[in-house]
Amino acid sequence: MKASDRYLKIVEWSEEDQCYVGTCPSLMLGGVHGDDEASVYKELCEAVEEWIEIYEQDGEALPEATAGKRYSGKFVVRVGQELHKKLAIGALRRQESLNEHCVRLLREERVSYGKEKQR
């Protein structure tokens, strides 16, 4: 396994830029772009290899791997007092726990986000 295999590489269509954009979160800043998805992925893989070489040449430790990462299923997010109050009231109205309410809202957002991406 190459060091670059440890990092998640994402290629997605950008409506704003009207092209494919490839990124590697946590490893490199910015990204690559182009009109052909496969070409962008190939260029992204090459850029990731170059970034890893730069880290090694500079004697810096590589960032934590992102590919194949396991997630616990929980995280803490600070939302501020007003949003916390709104969420808690919304949960009470729906007779849900605050956790169930937030998970449902996040899932609904994921569904709409997924539909947005399929256009």
PyMOL commands that set and color helices and strands:
alter all, ss='L'
color gray80, all
select helices_A, chain A and resi 3-6+37-57+81-93+98-118
alter helices_A, ss='H'
color red, helices_A
select strands_A, chain A and resi 10-14+19-23+32-34
alter strands_A, ss='S'
color yellow, strands_A
deselect
rebuild
show_as cartoon
